[in-house]
């Protein structure tokens, strides 16, 4: 009922129960709600994030629920602040793109370059086809979002086939999570068999296709690629994007190689999940960045908490920092 305010059904049930039985602990609540104690602890973490729980002065170390009058007002204020932040971010994005257009509107030599907006999937696909056909040396791509859809792979195949057939170097970076998706892995193997190179990383900054280091296609909104794309040209911005690709490429792992664990027993994906969550990312945002499902993200975090011996997210963050897991 309160999901639109960020309060899922499980957390709402725990909150309602705490308002009635303020002296109950995790064990009693889990028994009453017929759920696992870990589920209750996760709900308590969520309630604490939403400021619906406060430290108890009567029971040191315990928690008390905030009254509904105050709590729901805080939730509404939080939602309003989030909406205002989104509006501000959109306005800043528009201003940044306008500045790019002004800054790179003309080369010192008088050559024109700048920004062009593309609306709709068909317009973007048409431009990709045109740029791929004109490309002569290399095509560098970031492909976030996890497993690629069948439609996306189908649209990419003729372009990649044409590029590689003409000797153009095709370098692609996917997320580590695609290693569990058979169609994407098969497509990556096809690329490699035909002369392309494919690597993976835990997270990517944005979707990007860079042709010959002369023109790039980026999403207008990295969080929602359906809003359209922007084509960028000009030596300044293209040099920066090429440097970003090279930095990510160097630390990426070949998709055909098995991924091991580091000196403390973490995979690159687990370390990235910890980094995202300790920086304040929600479960939903962390899952999207890693290209995995929400349940998978929470299962990974539960496993990390168990390995740390932590009983809550907050404690896990503290212990992970002490153990050097978030360096």
C-alpha positions in Angstrom: 0.0 0.0 0.0 2.9 2.4 0.7 5.3 1.1 -1.9 5.1 4.4 -3.8 6.7 6.0 -0.7 9.5 3.5 -0.7 8.0 1.2 2.0 7.6 -2.4 0.7 5.1 -4.8 2.1 7.6 -6.6 4.3 8.9 -3.4 5.9 5.3 -2.1 6.4 4.3 -5.2 8.2 7.3 -5.0 10.6 6.6 -1.2 11.2 2.9 -1.9 12.0 3.9 -4.7 14.4 6.5 -2.5 16.1 3.9 0.2 16.7 1.8 -2.4 18.7 4.6 -4.5 20.2 7.5 -2.1 20.9 9.2 -4.5 23.3 9.4 -7.4 20.8 12.7 -8.4 19.3 13.6 -9.9 15.9 12.8 -13.5 17.0 9.3 -12.6 18.3 8.5 -10.5 15.2 9.7 -13.2 12.9 7.5 -15.8 14.6 4.4 -13.6 14.6 4.9 -12.7 10.9 5.8 -16.3 9.9 9.0 -15.2 8.1 12.7 -15.6 8.5 14.7 -13.5 11.0 16.9 -12.3 8.2 13.8 -10.9 6.5 12.9 -9.0 9.6 16.4 -7.6 9.9 16.3 -6.5 6.2 13.0 -4.8 6.9 14.5 -3.1 9.9 17.4 -1.8 7.7 14.9 -0.5 5.2 12.9 1.3 8.0 16.1 2.8 9.4 17.0 4.1 5.9 13.5 5.7 5.7 14.0 7.3 9.2 11.0 5.4 10.5 13.1 3.9 13.4 15.0 5.8 16.0 17.4 4.6 18.8 15.6 3.7 22.0 16.6 5.6 25.1 14.7 3.2 27.3 16.4 0.1 25.9 20.1 0.9 25.0 21.0 -0.7 21.6 17.3 -1.1 20.7 15.1 0.7 18.3 11.7 2.3 18.5 9.3 3.2 15.8 8.6 6.8 14.9 5.0 7.8 15.2 2.9 7.4 12.0 2.1 11.2 12.1 5.7 12.1 11.9 6.9 9.1 9.9 4.6 9.4 7.0 5.2 13.1 6.8 9.0 12.3 6.6 8.3 9.9 3.8 6.2 12.4 1.8 9.0 15.0 2.3 11.6 12.4 1.1 9.5 11.7 -2.0 9.0 15.4 -2.8 12.8 16.0 -2.4 13.5 13.1 -4.7 11.1 14.5 -7.4 12.7 17.9 -7.1 16.2 16.4 -7.4 15.1 14.6 -10.6 13.8 17.9 -12.0 17.0 19.6 -11.1 19.1 16.8 -12.6 17.1 17.1 -15.9 17.6 20.8 -16.0 21.3 20.5 -15.3 21.6 17.9 -18.0 19.9 20.2 -20.5 22.2 23.0 -19.5 25.3 20.8 -19.8 24.4 19.7 -23.3 23.8 23.3 -24.3 27.2 24.2 -23.0 28.8 21.4 -25.0 27.0 22.7 -28.1 28.3 26.2 -27.5 31.8 25.1 -26.6 32.3 22.7 -29.5 30.2 24.5 -32.1 33.3 25.4 -34.2 36.9 24.2 -34.4 39.7 26.8 -34.2 40.3 25.9 -37.9 36.7 26.8 -38.7 35.5 23.2 -39.0 32.0 22.7 -37.7 31.3 20.2 -34.9 29.0 19.8 -32.0 25.9 18.0 -30.8 23.0 16.4 -32.6 19.9 14.9 -30.9 18.3 11.7 -32.2 14.7 10.9 -31.2 13.4 7.3 -31.4 14.9 3.8 -31.7 14.6 3.9 -35.6 16.6 7.2 -35.9 19.3 5.8 -33.6 19.6 2.5 -35.4 19.7 4.4 -38.8 22.5 6.6 -37.5 24.4 3.6 -36.2 24.2 1.9 -39.6 25.5 5.1 -41.3 28.4 5.5 -38.9 29.3 1.8 -39.0 29.4 1.9 -42.8 31.7 4.9 -42.8 34.0 3.6 -40.1 37.5 2.7 -41.2 39.6 1.9 -38.1 37.8 1.0 -34.9 34.5 0.8 -33.1 34.6 1.0 -29.3 31.5 0.2 -27.2 30.2 0.2 -23.6 27.2 -2.0 -23.3 25.7 -1.7 -19.8 22.3 -3.1 -18.7 23.4 -6.8 -18.2 22.1 -9.4 -20.6 21.4 -8.0 -24.0 17.9 -8.5 -25.5 17.4 -10.7 -28.5 16.3 -7.6 -30.5 19.5 -5.7 -29.5 21.7 -8.6 -30.5 19.8 -9.1 -33.8 20.2 -5.4 -34.7 24.0 -5.4 -33.8 25.0 -8.5 -35.8 24.9 -7.1 -39.3 26.7 -3.9 -38.2 29.4 -5.8 -36.4 29.7 -8.3 -39.3 30.2 -5.4 -41.8 32.7 -3.7 -39.6 34.9 -6.8 -39.0 34.5 -7.9 -42.6 36.2 -4.6 -43.6 39.0 -5.0 -41.0 37.7 -2.5 -38.5 38.7 -3.3 -35.0 35.6 -4.0 -32.8 36.2 -3.7 -29.0 33.2 -4.2 -26.7 32.8 -4.0 -22.9 29.8 -5.7 -21.3 29.0 -6.2 -17.6 30.2 -9.2 -15.7 26.6 -10.3 -15.2 26.3 -11.2 -18.9 28.5 -14.2 -18.3 25.4 -15.9 -16.9 23.3 -15.2 -20.1 23.7 -17.8 -22.8 22.6 -15.6 -25.8 24.9 -12.7 -24.9 27.9 -15.1 -24.3 27.2 -16.8 -27.6 27.2 -13.4 -29.3 30.4 -12.4 -27.6 32.1 -15.7 -28.8 30.8 -15.0 -32.3 32.4 -11.5 -32.2 35.7 -13.0 -31.0 35.7 -15.8 -33.6 35.3 -13.1 -36.3 38.1 -10.8 -35.1 36.4 -8.7 -32.4 37.4 -8.5 -28.7 35.1 -8.7 -25.8 35.8 -7.9 -22.1 33.6 -7.4 -19.0 33.7 -5.2 -15.9 31.4 -5.1 -12.8 29.9 -1.8 -13.7 30.0 0.7 -16.6 29.5 4.5 -16.5 27.1 4.7 -19.5 26.2 3.3 -22.8 28.5 4.5 -25.6 29.6 3.7 -29.2 32.7 5.5 -30.4 33.6 5.3 -34.1 37.2 6.0 -35.3 37.5 8.4 -32.3 35.7 11.0 -34.4 32.1 10.6 -33.5 30.3 9.1 -30.5 26.7 8.2 -29.7 25.6 8.5 -26.1 22.2 8.3 -24.4 20.6 11.7 -23.6 19.7 10.3 -20.2 22.1 7.4 -19.0 19.4 6.2 -16.7 16.8 5.9 -19.4 18.1 5.2 -22.9 14.6 5.3 -24.4 14.7 9.1 -24.1 16.9 9.2 -27.2 20.6 9.6 -28.1 23.0 12.4 -28.7 25.8 12.4 -31.4 29.0 14.2 -30.3 31.9 15.3 -32.5 34.9 17.4 -31.9 38.4 16.7 -30.6 38.0 17.8 -27.1 35.0 15.7 -26.0 36.1 12.7 -28.2 39.6 12.6 -26.7 38.0 12.5 -23.2 35.6 9.6 -24.2 38.4 7.6 -25.8 40.5 8.0 -22.6 37.6 6.8 -20.6 37.2 3.7 -22.8 40.9 2.9 -22.6 40.9 3.2 -18.8 37.9 0.8 -18.5 39.3 -1.6 -21.1 42.6 -2.0 -19.3 40.9 -3.2 -16.1 38.3 -5.3 -17.9 38.5 -9.1 -17.9 38.4 -11.3 -21.1 35.0 -12.8 -21.3 36.5 -16.2 -22.2 38.5 -16.4 -19.0 37.1 -17.5 -15.6 36.9 -14.8 -13.0 38.7 -15.6 -9.7 38.6 -14.0 -6.3 41.0 -11.4 -5.0 43.2 -11.7 -1.9 40.3 -11.3 0.5 38.1 -13.8 -1.4 35.9 -11.3 -3.2 34.8 -11.3 -6.8 35.0 -8.0 -8.7 31.2 -7.9 -8.8 31.0 -8.4 -5.0 33.5 -5.7 -4.3 31.6 -3.3 -6.6 28.3 -4.1 -4.9 29.9 -3.3 -1.5 31.3 0.0 -2.9 27.9 1.0 -4.3 26.0 0.2 -1.1 28.5 1.9 1.2 28.3 5.0 -1.0 24.5 5.1 -0.3 23.1 3.4 -3.4 19.8 1.7 -2.9 19.4 -2.0 -3.6 17.5 -1.1 -6.8 20.2 1.3 -8.1 23.0 -1.2 -7.2 21.3 -4.0 -9.0 20.8 -1.8 -12.1 24.4 -0.7 -12.2 25.6 -4.3 -12.0 23.0 -5.5 -14.5 21.5 -8.1 -12.2 18.1 -8.7 -10.7 17.1 -7.2 -7.4 16.8 -10.6 -5.7 20.3 -11.5 -6.9 21.7 -8.3 -5.5 20.0 -8.9 -2.2 21.2 -12.5 -2.1 24.8 -11.4 -2.8 24.6 -8.9 0.0 23.1 -11.4 2.4 26.0 -13.7 1.6 28.5 -10.9 2.2 26.9 -10.1 5.5 27.1 -13.7 6.5 30.8 -13.8 5.6 31.4 -10.6 7.6 29.4 -11.9 10.5 27.2 -8.8 10.3 23.6 -8.6 11.5 22.6 -5.4 9.6 23.6 -3.4 6.5 25.1 -0.7 8.7 27.3 -3.2 10.6 28.3 -4.8 7.3 29.5 -1.5 6.0 31.6 -0.9 9.1 33.1 -4.4 9.1 33.8 -4.3 5.4 35.7 -1.0 5.8 37.7 -2.5 8.7 38.5 -5.6 6.7 39.6 -3.5 3.7 36.9 -4.9 1.5 35.8 -1.5 0.1 39.3 -0.1 -0.7 
